[in-house]
Amino acid sequence: MDTMNTTATTRQYGAAIALVSGVYSLVSATGGTGMMGSNSGLLMALLGVIVVVHGVVLLTPYANRLGKASGPLMIGYSIVMLLNQALVGVTGSANWGMGMGSGMDGGMTGGMGSTMTAGMGWDLGMVALAVLMLISGVIMTNHSGSETRM
């Protein structure tokens, strides 16, 4: 099997997953679920930008500069996404941090209390994309520098 061609294909798949996950993260953080004012939303917006940039880099010759770090980076992004979703699911609020605005209403709902966010729980789309990104990162990590045998 041609290792160079396989590496390019793996990068393309990784880039597609990173771009979709990053854009989904940005959209859900900035408008889709209205989480932008929360800690969770800010984290997901920042992570979304980083993941989109990583996805774009994977489609350019600069991907060689990432070398073997690309797979572990994808794994890291996915773990942050999954942990964030777990915190939102467990706390029922997208504002899981300590300090101002993390009281009963989570700083998100104004006078509505936590009823709006309590029913939200996990964003299953984000969880699915994070799991896909995790699998992609594992494949990229295992594939890096080795030839696939069939």
Secondary structure, DSSP 8 states (H G I E B T S, - for coil): --HHHHHHHHHHHHHHHHHHHHHHHHHIIIIIS--TTSHHHHHHHHHHHHHHHHHHHHTSTTHHHHGGGHHHHHHHHHHHHHHHHHHHHHHSSS--SSSTT-STTTTTSGGGTTHHHHTT---HHHHHHHHHHHHHHHHHHHHTT-----
